Amino acid sequence: MILFSFTQQAFYDPEIEYLNLPNDLININVQKHQELLNAINSGCKVFSDLTYSKPNPTEFHEWNGSDWVDPRSEEEKLAYKRLQYPRLTRYQFMRGLLEMGFKSLDIEAQILLIEDEFTRELTMIGFKDATNLVRTDPSIDVMRDLLGKTDLEIDEFWEKCLLF
């Protein structure tokens, strides 16, 4: 036999003397111990009746007492999603722009109209010289604005470009 505390989500050996034990200990057999241990290791929460939740869906979800909830705002979720996008090769990026009807010379001309010199140069470097493009790079935001697109449209663009 082994002891289990659902408030602590922990097991205790009855042959060991502990300084402080939780007051909700339940005797369980070896088979139940293994089952609950597997559930806990899979990210489940064990309840007082020794049933357990489904596993925690992501590192961001928190247990609210009855279900897993993701406390992040929609904007935080989108920002994280964008961080996960793979880099695009220059070919993928340029092909995607062409598929959307944008020619590289037209985009370069738009970039040259940027008033702030640093932003203009940085965006041009990102556009002309980058071998790999990162979705969260600030130059992508500048190009998004130049093209009159939304972040969601750029997300769709990025996903499409990954297929090239």
PyMOL commands that set and color helices and strands:
alter all, ss='L'
color gray80, all
select helices_A, chain A and resi 30-41+74-84+90-99+104-112+117-129+138-147+151-161
alter helices_A, ss='H'
color red, helices_A
select strands_A, chain A and resi 2-5+10-12+25-28+62-63+68-69+88-89+132-133
alter strands_A, ss='S'
color yellow, strands_A
deselect
rebuild
show_as cartoon
